[in-house]
Structure formats: structure tokens, C-alpha cells
């Protein structure tokens, strides 16, 4: 089975995947990218930040297979304060 590399970006922070993951095919690699983006979005909303998020899937040869991206934000009520969440820098 082929190996794919899932590079993540949160705002200006970048994380290049040097290990990769083995996936059945391109569609499976895309599903992994969407799941990764979902995890990044969950963390960003807990932090209460607006952040452009993206995940780039590369093949074993370094070719870009696809990019999955979104911008997400949370507007916490000032009466409730912000939720405690992991710091985005720890993810990227």
C-alpha cells in the first residue's frame, strides 16, 4: 500500500509530515486529511480563535495529491469566558 504525507497548517504555523501514513488509496488518504482537518478545527474552536486551517496530502514521490482547507471561528460570550483548550502551537 502507498504511503502519504499529511502536512498541516494552522494560521501561519506549519507542520510537515516526515513520517507519513500508509493508506489503501488516494480516497483513503483524502479521508485521513479530512479527519485531520476536523481535529484541527475542534482545537481551534475550543481556543476561541479564528484560524485558517489546511491539510496538504503528498504522495511518496512528493507530488501534491490534494489540499483540504477551511476557516473556522468561535465567538464566546464574554459572560462565560473562553474555554480551556490545547494551545494551537502544540498541534502544528
C-alpha positions as a Python dict, from the first residue, in 0.01 Angstrom:
ca = {
    (1, 'X'): (0, 0, 0),
    (2, 'X'): (123, 351, -74),
    (3, 'X'): (249, 600, 185),
    (4, 'X'): (104, 950, 203),
    (5, 'X'): (230, 1256, 390),
    (6, 'X'): (-22, 1481, 567),
    (7, 'X'): (112, 1835, 615),
    (8, 'X'): (-96, 2062, 843),
    (9, 'X'): (-118, 2439, 874),
    (10, 'X'): (-293, 2645, 1141),
    (11, 'X'): (-270, 3011, 1053),
    (12, 'X'): (97, 3078, 987),
    (13, 'X'): (212, 2768, 1177),
    (14, 'X'): (317, 2475, 958),
    (15, 'X'): (382, 2111, 1040),
    (16, 'X'): (547, 1899, 770),
    (17, 'X'): (480, 1527, 798),
    (18, 'X'): (811, 1344, 756),
    (19, 'X'): (680, 1002, 864),
    (20, 'X'): (367, 963, 654),
    (21, 'X'): (84, 715, 684),
    (22, 'X'): (4, 405, 483),
    (23, 'X'): (-336, 420, 316),
    (24, 'X'): (-523, 196, 79),
    (25, 'X'): (-552, 455, -199),
    (26, 'X'): (-593, 826, -281),
    (27, 'X'): (-950, 830, -149),
    (28, 'X'): (-841, 684, 184),
    (29, 'X'): (-562, 943, 207),
    (30, 'X'): (-818, 1218, 145),
    (31, 'X'): (-1036, 1078, 425),
    (32, 'X'): (-736, 1093, 660),
    (33, 'X'): (-680, 1456, 557),
    (34, 'X'): (-1044, 1544, 631),
    (35, 'X'): (-1022, 1375, 973),
    (36, 'X'): (-701, 1568, 1048),
    (37, 'X'): (-869, 1894, 947),
    (38, 'X'): (-1162, 1806, 1175),
    (39, 'X'): (-924, 1762, 1469),
    (40, 'X'): (-757, 2096, 1396),
    (41, 'X'): (-1097, 2267, 1374),
    (42, 'X'): (-1206, 2119, 1708),
    (43, 'X'): (-896, 2258, 1877),
    (44, 'X'): (-925, 2598, 1709),
    (45, 'X'): (-1287, 2642, 1822),
    (46, 'X'): (-1200, 2542, 2179),
    (47, 'X'): (-936, 2812, 2176),
    (48, 'X'): (-1191, 3066, 2053),
    (49, 'X'): (-966, 3176, 1770),
    (50, 'X'): (-1034, 3242, 1407),
    (51, 'X'): (-782, 3047, 1208),
    (52, 'X'): (-738, 2936, 850),
    (53, 'X'): (-675, 2562, 860),
    (54, 'X'): (-537, 2346, 583),
    (55, 'X'): (-405, 1999, 523),
    (56, 'X'): (-198, 1904, 218),
    (57, 'X'): (-164, 1540, 116),
    (58, 'X'): (158, 1445, -62),
    (59, 'X'): (236, 1114, -232),
    (60, 'X'): (552, 908, -183),
    (61, 'X'): (710, 1096, -474),
    (62, 'X'): (633, 1433, -313),
    (63, 'X'): (355, 1519, -557),
    (64, 'X'): (62, 1713, -406),
    (65, 'X'): (-246, 1494, -418),
    (66, 'X'): (-494, 1741, -267),
    (67, 'X'): (-542, 2029, -27),
    (68, 'X'): (-833, 2043, 217),
    (69, 'X'): (-892, 2378, 388),
    (70, 'X'): (-1135, 2587, 590),
    (71, 'X'): (-1152, 2889, 818),
    (72, 'X'): (-1333, 2846, 1146),
    (73, 'X'): (-1408, 3075, 1436),
    (74, 'X'): (-1588, 3072, 1770),
    (75, 'X'): (-1737, 3378, 1936),
    (76, 'X'): (-1750, 3302, 2309),
    (77, 'X'): (-1988, 3503, 2527),
    (78, 'X'): (-1787, 3745, 2740),
    (79, 'X'): (-2001, 3643, 3038),
    (80, 'X'): (-1883, 3282, 3006),
    (81, 'X'): (-1517, 3342, 2926),
    (82, 'X'): (-1323, 3126, 2686),
    (83, 'X'): (-1292, 2750, 2706),
    (84, 'X'): (-968, 2598, 2817),
    (85, 'X'): (-818, 2416, 2522),
    (86, 'X'): (-488, 2294, 2396),
    (87, 'X'): (-264, 2560, 2252),
    (88, 'X'): (-262, 2552, 1871),
    (89, 'X'): (115, 2574, 1867),
    (90, 'X'): (129, 2226, 2024),
    (91, 'X'): (-61, 2082, 1730),
    (92, 'X'): (124, 2243, 1444),
}
